[in-house]
Amino acid sequence: MRLHAIVRGRVQGVGFRWFVRELASELQLGGWVMNRHDGAVEVLADGADAAVARLRAALERGPAGAAVERVDVLDDEVPGESNGSRFTIRR
């Protein structure tokens, strides 16, 4: 299963990318997370359905200090690979 999402709210400067990377790695998901210029965080994750569902639920709450307003799940095709079984932070 693949998840492409934009997380909006107070999600930059609160460790959100590291939170996502650690959880995704623990769940053995491939993909990436990055800050967007508009203040949101973008996530692309691939893996087992149950693991992707757990990550999706975690995006709703984020780490301590975050204030997630909404998570927009996108249906579009994301160009490029998701990094296989590696999950990275893009700059």
Residue pairs with C-beta under 8 A, 6 or more apart in sequence:
1 46
1 47
1 48
1 49
1 52
1 53
2 44
2 45
2 46
2 52
2 82
3 31
3 43
3 44
3 45
3 46
3 52
3 55
3 56
3 73
4 42
4 43
4 44
4 73
4 74
4 75
4 76
4 78
5 42
5 43
5 56
5 59
5 71
5 72
5 73
5 74
6 36
6 40
6 41
6 42
6 43
6 71
6 72
6 74
7 16
7 40
7 41
7 42
7 43
7 59
7 62
7 68
7 70
7 71
8 39
8 40
8 68
8 69
8 70
8 71
8 72
9 62
9 66
9 67
9 68
9 69
9 70
10 65
10 66
10 67
11 39
11 40
11 41
11 62
11 66
11 67
11 68
12 35
12 39
12 41
14 62
14 63
14 64
14 65
14 66
15 63
15 65
15 66
16 33
16 41
16 62
16 63
16 66
17 33
17 34
17 35
17 41
17 89
18 63
18 89
19 58
19 62
19 63
19 66
20 33
20 41
20 43
20 55
20 58
20 59
21 33
21 87
21 88
21 89
23 54
23 55
23 58
24 31
24 33
24 45
24 55
24 87
25 87
27 47
27 48
27 51
27 52
27 54
27 55
28 47
28 48
28 51
28 85
29 45
29 46
29 47
29 51
29 52
29 55
29 87
30 45
30 46
30 47
30 82
30 83
30 84
30 85
30 86
30 87
31 43
31 44
31 45
31 46
31 47
31 82
31 83
31 87
31 88
32 43
32 44
32 82
32 83
32 87
32 88
32 89
32 90
33 41
33 42
33 43
33 44
33 87
33 88
33 89
33 90
34 41
34 42
34 89
34 90
34 91
35 41
35 42
36 42
43 55
43 59
44 78
44 82
45 52
45 55
45 82
45 87
46 52
46 82
56 71
56 73
59 68
59 71
60 68
60 71
61 68
62 68
